[in-house]
Amino acid sequence: MPGDAPQERPGFAELGRVLMAGGALSSDWAPAFAAVPRAPFLPDLMWPFDMKTGMSVPVSRSGDPELWYSYADSDVPVVTQWDDGAHTGPEPGQVSTSSASMPSVVFRMLRDLDLRPGARVLEIGTGTGWNAALLAHRVRAGNVVSVELDPVVAAGARSALARVGLAARVVTGDGLKGYAEGGPYDRIIATCGLRAIPFAWVEQCEPGSVIVAPWGTHYGNGDAVARLTVADDGASAGGHFTGPVEFMKARAQRLPPVVHSEYVTGDVDAQEKSSTALTEDEFLGERFSAQRFALGLKVRDCVHAVAEKRDGARPVWWYGLTDRSWACVVFRDGEAASVWQAGPRRLWADVEAAYRWWESQGRPRIERFGLTVDRAGERAWLDRPDNLIRPA
């Protein structure tokens, strides 16, 4: 089929230039990029994210091969499965549950992995198999084990890996348990968002090994890439975050949908009301802003939802995950924001205090935060492991 040879596609060459210029593709990963394009791992019908519309759109290789390849060779995420495989038809489903990540994200995480020749690698979340193929090209297929929970997705990845001659071992199973039979590992990389990093991964690593995984809190859907080094005694792993990302969450760690009506059961105006001097711009920041990540570290067991802005007003809601506490702030252009809250927790009070803490620390970027994982659980910190972040 036309376009099968990547060197014949201008879009593929341009993608390489963009990734190199942006610092995502390092020189040591450039040979893998050139030898292992993303296109052979994508299905005939896929749903790339259209940057102009902000939506996932159906694109068929058989129906429009030129458009299909243009997306395959673009720095955009591509959904390859909806609704855990229950979805049918060309239109997008309800929840995206498997995908091919943006190439820039893929290569930044591979750079964080600091992969050395001959390293033994465990990947959590095979997906299309493209990431496993890149790893296999770098350290040879026999050194790579990839674990995928969904048997249909796993079978597709095995077929794609075999077709390109990089048949890394794909295991169908629960990646949160790791894969002890293939260990001990020198590197572990996860391609799904986590709300808790399993200590089993640390146990299956050699001392000094590196674990790279997207991690975050239920406060929001965003993640940050944790780069953890396993301690010499193997009893813990820790390190800084390297930057913001957003991944589909590991199925066992997904947050069930919050039902608004189960929290707000009466007239909002009848609840405790106050105001805040914080403005929408300074409080919300960008989607992947450091302040949102910091608030999630301080305000635990809480999820927030940012509504669309209408007529100069934007509501932001918070819901407690251990009780029915809730809070709402309505930011209005040119006016002080109004606050309502109810329940045993004063969620807005916690959130505003967390924001002021972030300010008091010099508005730290995500890279100043870190994480330690041991048998007792996880501990987030700022700048150094002994400077723990206490919940609000």
Steps between C-alpha positions, in 0.01 A plus 500: 500500500630853424672655797631178654861616463547780755790658313257571214262698723579871545291502816718237663820695431336819625390326820861400565615858452230632734587247770872575474450877500268481801746292700273194526704278268857461622781389269524157663132430424509639144594161344201333667268777380625458142479120505171460688230742381165512678284428194538116492361482853182696435170336399316568175236701689644734758400820679781758502462817704437795271682802643274749320170365627624354828321174425583143400402434140454168317750438220514185287816389323302316234265794453752786498859373515656845451314646799564185704876521444505873568363433848721195552801722431381791717576584861145425616354227723293235320219310668491136391228366733191639670306373800729203576420353159120510532471788252411437135464726201709782358395782732693552827374311804451624855836430666833454322665187641802430280710725284830584336651791691639817347846420359647793695370350826626154403853616431522730802411207723746273320766766553413506873549123506874541428505165325838328469594222256412156632255632761204282598179699468146450627226707337160539664222562248590363155226680306582497130848355560686798353675591824603136553640493146709811563635341818570173318688682224720662763579200724381203284162331520607227742569761767151655494187376675177694460184433703153583366175442691269489198540172307376647172741793523782262596431278198507799266831616642655153463398492133639847432829423675537178303434681171784745559737232625527630857303237686543610860321274746142619557333356809126523557452581866475762773794734457450639851645170621798537271639180350739335743581211265692733269687687771699640652477805275734790438220726380120515537283736298124543530285638218184541707413761761536387860358615830727263694829343388508133605787401727511174303678693227771609741538142622549376143783746431872486553646761740566818303231419244277776363119505497324753274126534547222760463362571847243736646215539746125471462481880525518509121565291191849638442815308584869575539783268399669357809861390449589278794831331579495182706708531817810289552320288760198453274267620775377812320510705182490875468566796280367818343222548248622601155194674355124493445317241288154346480447127453205265504483364851578141598160331504524394865584857604238690303281734697131409464290789366396750765122544503427866570147438625631270774689797647286803430153402611343838572518866410864608457419852616377360832850372583785682672604787273814712490732656243865487396739756359663237279438554130428236239827555313730479800319210664433269205807572288557270204355152471831337594602773742719437801244650736238237413755227562600660830139534612448130436794420726361712782125439466469122499188287454345771289417547131439830325313583181538820296181591313472688173498877519169661411400866507821592680455244779690176559398257778759269653380211718672285763366169631631304797575133433465380859177686585242720330679829552496737204597853407437728205672821392353713223760727342345802328676747277559824688349380829612318813436129475214353705554183705252241628593192704328233704575178686738399778808619306538862400648413165544855374681593819740210439542588133567869563746415778677260263523772235647745752752232602604459137545875474703512823741240361582720200241351263711186440490333162418131471870413474559613859262235632597141563370164618627217717348152482559226755309211654300743718372699202588828334622836627507817290759767574632836387867543403632219722361174643493620861286805414173311491179656372237474770133482395293810564 
